[in-house]
Structure formats: structure tokens, C-alpha cells
Amino acid sequence: MAINIRTVSSKQELKQFIRFNYELYKKSPYSVPDLYDDMLNTFNPEKNPAFEFCEAKYFLAYQGEKIVGRVAGIINKRANETWNKQEVRFGWIDFIDDEEISRALIDAVEQWGREKGMKEIVGPLGFTDMDAQGMLIEGFDQLSTMATIYNHPYYPMHLEKMGFEKDADWVEFKITIPETLPEKFTRIAQIVIQKNNLTIKKLTRKEIKEKNYGQRIFELINECYAPLYGFSRMSQRQIDQYVRTYLPLIDLRMVTCVENEAEELVAVGISMPSLSEALQKAKGRLLPFGWFHLLKALFVKRPKVLDLLLVAVKPEYQSKGVNALLFYDLAPRYYEMGFQYAESNPELELNTKVQAQWSAFDTVQHKRRRAFKKSL
């Protein structure tokens, strides 16, 4: 049956675009569904601040009247200016195991990109680094996280047959939470504190509000992540949205800041209980009972796994061992709270400074994901 590609042009079609992923992976024990309302907001130019510097077009693939694939085409103008690129991104790509379908979806994004003057196609990427990125190429038998993409093993094979090549890889680690920190790790952390006149800072809700720590944290992330693959600086609207939406949900015991003697923020580590199993139970919906599973995982019966969401260290402190201070404070708290493992979430393969911070811990690199590229 012929493949028909249609541009998403109505709210009903956008809902179908989102739901296709749920249907394709509803029997998978490893896929973690996004929250439906979050996805509606992500794709809505009126709700997503990234549209200040991005434009997007969404496509659905049909066989007859049955949806068999989806993809988003995205142009991040700020990232293209920052990196001197002319790239169209593809993201949120899903398809059944049929090469004609995957090719038709990619062709649609490529054609749109050419019309916009783009020279390369790259992905899977979202609007910004705050969206999930990278196609899974190793670890298909591992539970995904709320911050990452899960996909079937045939996805990367389809892209390679279309002539796509590796652009960047991310690796992920499963980290065992130790009962006690290694003596050498503790000693190094204490030396770093003394030598650099640093202070480990635990936040309170009152301080976050009165001293604007939410803003300060995301300004630090903007500075620290600037050299990383595909990064585009977060706008003030984006920062305001992340502070308003996510900080109230974070258990502050699982957030550690490091300040210098001038009380400037030089490092931050943000983590939270894994919501993977709770999101699977919620099936992408907060109502009627999805909220119960999420709140239970956050505040009542925590899972044994936690997610390391964000780690940022000011560039001039990255070679001074400051990363160690974050886990010098956090690791004992994780153990006290009953966590057994941590998910690192994606770290760029070439970011050896970040990966070195796990050398004192028992770790397994259990997933790998890739951004692919191709000339247009």
C-alpha cells in the first residue's frame, strides 16, 4: 500500500502525532512515555519559548488511513548561528519496521529543510538541549529514563541505509551508590574545598525565592553547556518556565550547589527519584490516576534508582576537582534515602571531564545513543 505523508495542520492531528508513540511502544517494557500534556505544550508555539528562535513542521505517515510513522522537522536558528551551520533537525521520529515509511518521513524533513535553505539534516534532536536527543544504538534491553528517547533496534539501521553517518554519541552509566565514600575520594574533596575556598551549599525554598537561585542555576547551565554539541543558549522565557515548572518538584536534599568565597555559584548538581516506572504506569496521562503514581515515586515510596538530571561546573573550575564536591555531598544522602543506583543520563562520548567523575564509583556503561547527519 502506498505511503502518504501529511503535514500536521490541526489540533486533532497533533494529538494523533503524540499518541502514535504511545501506541507503537505500549507493549515495550523499556520505553518510558512522555506526559501527553507536556508534549502538547512542547509542540505549541504559544506555550514553548523555544519558538522564539525555532521553527518546526510536523509530519505523519499513512498507509491508507492508518498512521504508521511520525517525525518533526525543526530549525533552531540560534544554534545554527552559534555553530555556523545550516542544519535542519529531525526529532520525535517513530515508524514501523518498513524502510519505505522511514525514508518517506526523512524525505519530507529534507525537502522542507531545502526549501528553508538548509544544507544538512541532523538528528534526532529536539528544539534545544533540554529536549531528549540521540537515537538509542546500544542498551535496547535497559529501562529508559524520562529524559531520554527509547527506540526499537531497527531505527538506526534504517538511517544508515539512507546514508546517514555518526555526528555525535552520548554514553550513559548505571552507578552503584556506595555505602561509604572511598577514603581517597573524601580526601580529595576536602582538599578541593580548602584550596579553592569553596562552600557546599544546600538550598531552602525560601532562599530559592529570595536569592533567585533558580535564575542563577540556569545562567550557570547556559555558561557551562555553551561548548557542548548543538547547544543554544536558553532565553529568559525558557529559564522562567523551567524554574516555575520543575524546581517545585525537586527534593532539595537531592540538589547540591558549590559557591566560592564571593558567594558566586560555581557548580550545581540536580537529581531526583527515577520516574520511569511511574510514567509507565501513568501511560502518559496525569488524569485520572497518573498523578498518583508520580507523586508516590517522588514523595512516598521512592524507587531504588535515581536520575542525575543536571551537573554543571563553571569552566574555570572544571579542572580543579569541583565535580567531586557535588557527589561528596550527594552520595551519602542517596544512600540514606535508600537509593541503590543512579542513572547518569546522556553524557557526550568525548566529554572525558564528566565521565572521569565516576572513576571512584562502581559503574557500568549500559546505553549509547547517537545523532546522525547527512548532507542535503
N, C-alpha and C positions, 0 to 999 in steps of 0.2 A: 504494500500500500504506500502511496506517495507521501512524502513528508511535507507538511505545510508549516512555515514559520510565520507567526503572527506577533505583531508588536502589542505589548500590553497597553491598553488605552482606556481602561475603566477600572473602577474600584473592585468590581467583581472579578475581573481578570487578574488584578494584583493579588487578591485573596487566593485565587487558584494557583498563581505563581508561588506563593508562600506554601500552600498546602501540598504542592507536588512533592516537596522534600519529605514531609511527614508520611505521605503515602508510600513513597519509594523505600523508606527506611523503617517502617512501622514494625517490622519483624526482626530488625537488627538488634542484637544485644549490646552493640558497641556504640551506636550512634546516639548523640545527645541532642534532642530537638531544641531549637531556639523558642523563646516565648513569642507567640503569634503577634501580640500587640507590639512588642519591641520591633519585630520585623516590619509591621505596618508603618511604624514611625521612622524606621531606618530608610525606607523607600519613599517616604513622603517629603517632598521639597519644603513643605511648610513646617515640618517637625524636625528635620535633620539639618543641623547647622553646617554640615559639610557641603551642602548645596550652595553655600556662599562662594565656593571655589571649585565645585564639581558639577558635571552634568552627567545624566545617565539615561539609558534606554533599556527596557526590559523585553525579553523575547520568550515566547512559548512555542514549543514544537508539538505539532499534532499529527497523528495518524488517524485519518477520518476526523471524528470529533473527540478522540481520546488524547489527552495530554501525555506526552512521552519524554519531555525534556524541557529545561528552562535555562536561561542564562541572563546575566545583567552585563551590559556594556557601560563602562564608566570612564570618564576623562577627568582626572584630577589635575586641574590647571596649575595649582600651586606646586604640586610635586614635579610636574613637567618643567616648570620654570626653575625650581630649585636644582634639579638634576640635569637640566639642559637636554630634555628628552621630548620626543613627540610620540607618546605611548597612549594607546587605548587599553584599558584594563578589562579583563573578563572576570566576573565573580559570580558567586551563588549559582555555579553551574552544576546541573544534575541531569542525568539521562539514563535510559535503559541501555542494556548492552547491545547497541546497534550502531555501527560506525557511520551509517548514513545520517543518523539523527545527530550524533555529536558533531559531525562535520557541518551539517546544516546550521547548527547553533553557532559554532565558531565563525562560519562564513557570514552570518548575519552581523556579528560584532565587528568582524574585519571590514565589511562593506560600510558600516556606519562610521568606523574609525577613518577609513579612507576619505569619506565624504567630509570629515572634520579636519582633514589634513594630517592625520597621524601616520607615522612611518613604521611603528612596531606594535605588536599586540603582546601583552604580558598578563600572567595571572596563574591561579586565581588570587585576586586581591580585592579588597573592599574599597570603600571610599577613602579610608585612611587606615593608619596602623591600629587604630582602636577597634577595627573590624577584624574578624577572623580572616587569616590569609594562609596560602600554601596548601597544595594538594597532598594528601597522605600518600606516601610511597613505601613506607615500612611501618609495621605495627597495626595491621588490619585486625588483629585479634586482641587489641587493647581498647579499654573503655576510653572514649573521647572525653574532652572537658568542655565546659560551657564556652570557653574562649577559642575553641579550635573547630576545624572542619573534619567531619568523618566522610569518607567516600569509599565506594567499592574498589577492589583492586584493578578492575578493568579501566578505570578512568585514565590513569597515566599512560597506559598502553595505547589508548585511543589518541591522546595528544601526540605521542611520539610518532605514530603512524602519519599524523598530519604535518610532521616536520618541525614540531616544537622541540626546543633544547632547554637544558637547565639554565636558569638565570640566577637562582639563589636557593640554598637549602637551609632549613631550620631543623634542629635536633631537639628532642625532649627527653627528660630524665625522670626516672622514678627514684626518689631519695628516701632512704630509711631514716626515720627520726631516731637519733641515739638517746639512750637513757641518760648518759652523761657526755658532755663535750670532750673531745680529745684534749689532753693537757697542753699539747703544742698549740692547738687552735686557741685555747683560752689565753695562753701566754702571749701569743701574737696580738690578739685583740686588745689586751691590756697595754701592750707596748704602743700600739697604734693610737690608743686614746691619749696616753701620756705625751707621746712625741708630737702629736698634732694639736694638742689642746682641744680635744673633741668631747662632746657630751652626748650620751644616748638619751633620747627624748621620747617619752610616752605621752600621747596626746589625750586630752579630755574633750568632751563635746563642747564645753564652754570655751576652751582655747581655740578649737577649730573655728568657732563662730567669731570670737572677739579678736583673734590674732590672724584671721584669714589664712589658716593653714591649708585649706583646700586649694585656694589660688596658688599659694606658694609651692605646693606639691606639683601641680600641673605645669607651672612655669619651669620647675626643675626638670620635669619629664621632657618638656619642649627642648631644653638646653642639652640634656643628656642623650636624647634619641636622635638629635639632628643629623649625626653622621650615618645613621643606620639605613639599610636598604629601603628605598621608596618612601622615606618619611616625609611628611609635610606638616609644618608647624600648625598646632591646634589654634583655632581662633578663640577669641574671648567667649563667644556664644557656645562653642563646644566645651570649653572649660566650665562655664557656668552650668551647662547641662550635666556634665559628669559629676560635678560637686553636688548638685541638687539631687541627682538620681541615685548615685551609688554610695557616697560616703555615709549616709544614714544607715545603710545596711551592714556596714563593716563593723565587726567586733574589734574595738580599739586595742585589745590585747594582742591582736594579730597584725598591728601596724607599728613599725618602729622607724623613728627618724633619728638622724645624726646631725648635730649642729656644731659649728665652730665657736670660738671664743667670742665672736661678734654676734652670736645667736643667728647666724645665717644657716639656712637649711642646705646641707651638703650631700645628704643621702636619705633615701626612704625605701622601705620595703613594705608592701601591702599584700596581705594574704587573707584567705577566707576558707571555711569548710567547703569541700567539693560539693557542688550542687548537681553533679552528673546524674546520680540515681534519682534524685528528687525531680529533676527535669524530665527524666524518662517517665516517671510516674504521673507527672502533670500532663504529659503528652502535648506540650506546647501551650497549654491553657492555664491561666490563673483561676478561672471560674469553671465549674462551681467549686472544685476541691483542690486545684493545683496550688493555690496559695498555702494550703495546709502542709503539703509536702515540703515546700521551700522553707517556710518558717520553722518547721520541725528540724530540718537539716541545719539551719542557721543558729537556732537558739535552744532547741530542746534535746534532741538526740543526734549529736554530731556524728558524721561518718568517720571512718578511720583514716580517710585521705583528705588532705588539704590542697588547695591550689595556690601557687605563688603567682599572683596576678601582675604585680609591677615591682621591679627593682631598678632604682635609678641612683647613680652616683655622679656627682659633679665632675666634669672632665679632669680638672686639675687634682682631684683626689683619687682617681681611678687606679693609679699605680702605687697608692700608699696603704693598701690593705683595708680600706674603709668598708668594702663589702663584708669583710669578716665580722664587723661590728653588728651588722644587721642580724646575722644568724647567731652570733654570740648572745644576743638578747632574745631572739625569737625561738631558737631550737629548744631551750629548756621550757619555754611556755607551751610550745606544741606538745611536748611530752606530758606535761602536767594536764593538758586539756584532753589527753587520750588519743592523739593522732599517732599513727604508726608510719605513714608515708606522706611524702609531698610530691605533687606533680609540678615540675619546673615550668610547664608550658613552653611554647617555642622560643628557642634561642638561636640566633644566626650561627650557622656552622663555623664561620670564620671569627666569631666573637669569642676568642680564647680567654679574654679577661673575665667574661661572665662565667664561662664553663670552669675556669680554674677555681671558682669559689666552692665547687662541690668536691674538690680533691680530698678534703678532710672527712667526707661522708661516704657511706656505702651507697653507691648509685648504680643504676642500670640505664643505659640509653635504649629506650624501648620504642621510640617513634621517630620518624623522619618525614618531613614534608617539603615540598618543592614548589617554587614559582617557575613557570615555563615562559619562554619568549619565542617570538618568530617575527621576521621582517614581513611587512605588508607589500 
